[in-house]
Amino acid sequence: MPLLTYREAAKRIGRTTRAIRYMRQDGMPMGWERRHGQMVRVVDEQVLLKHWRERLKRWPPHQYRLRKLRQQEAAGDTPEPSPTPNRPDDPGGTP
């Protein structure tokens, strides 16, 4: 699996580089690699995704969304997509 830097890992899961640092402090194993003559911290993509899934399991808002989706599915309703905030890089969004 590919090794990702802080920036690449943050982009992969849609968070900031600071969130990746918090995840490392929380126990996510990371290593070092030489890239372009400099040593950078790297994490295996599978390790990153596994750690991210574990964090989501402990996050109350995520649990609420999952519970709501399961209730809708049990009732036979089709879940509505959750609204996403407009971002400056979003073609339909406002800057």
C-alpha positions in Angstrom: 0.0 0.0 0.0 1.2 3.5 -0.6 2.8 5.6 2.1 1.2 9.0 2.6 2.7 12.2 4.0 0.7 14.3 6.5 -0.6 16.4 3.7 -1.6 13.5 1.5 -3.2 11.7 4.4 -5.2 14.7 5.3 -6.4 15.1 1.8 -7.3 11.4 1.6 -9.7 11.6 4.6 -10.8 15.2 4.1 -9.3 16.7 7.2 -6.4 19.0 8.1 -2.8 18.1 8.7 -3.4 19.0 12.3 -6.0 16.2 12.6 -3.3 13.8 11.3 -1.0 14.9 14.1 -3.7 14.4 16.6 -4.3 10.9 15.2 -0.5 10.2 15.6 -0.7 11.4 19.2 -3.7 9.1 19.7 -1.6 6.1 18.7 -1.7 5.8 14.9 1.7 4.2 13.9 3.8 6.3 11.5 7.2 6.0 10.1 9.9 8.1 8.4 10.8 8.2 4.7 13.3 10.3 2.7 11.5 12.3 0.0 13.3 14.9 -2.2 16.3 14.8 0.2 14.2 15.5 3.4 12.9 13.1 6.0 9.1 13.2 6.3 6.6 11.4 8.4 4.6 8.8 6.5 1.6 6.5 7.2 0.4 3.5 5.3 -2.9 4.2 3.7 -4.6 1.1 5.2 -3.4 2.1 8.7 -4.8 5.6 8.2 -8.2 4.4 7.0 -8.5 1.8 9.8 -7.6 4.5 12.4 -10.1 6.9 10.8 -12.9 4.3 11.0 -12.1 3.7 14.7 -12.3 7.4 15.4 -15.6 7.7 13.6 -17.0 4.9 15.8 -16.3 7.0 18.9 -17.6 10.3 17.4 -21.2 11.0 18.7 -22.5 13.0 15.7 -21.4 10.2 13.3 -23.2 7.7 15.5 -26.3 9.8 15.4 -26.3 9.9 11.6 -25.8 6.2 11.4 -28.7 5.6 13.8 -30.9 7.9 11.8 -30.1 6.1 8.5 -30.7 2.7 10.0 -34.1 3.9 11.4 -35.1 5.2 7.9 -34.0 2.0 6.2 -36.0 -0.1 8.7 -39.1 2.1 8.1 -38.7 1.6 4.3 -37.8 5.3 3.6 -35.1 6.2 1.3 -32.5 8.3 3.1 -32.1 11.9 1.9 -28.5 13.0 1.2 -27.1 15.2 3.9 -26.5 18.8 2.9 -22.9 19.8 2.3 -21.6 23.3 3.0 -20.6 25.4 0.0 -16.9 25.8 -0.4 -14.9 28.3 -2.4 -13.6 25.5 -4.6 -17.1 24.1 -5.2 -18.3 25.2 -8.6 -21.8 25.7 -7.4 -20.8 27.4 -4.1 -20.3 31.0 -3.2 -16.8 32.2 -2.2 
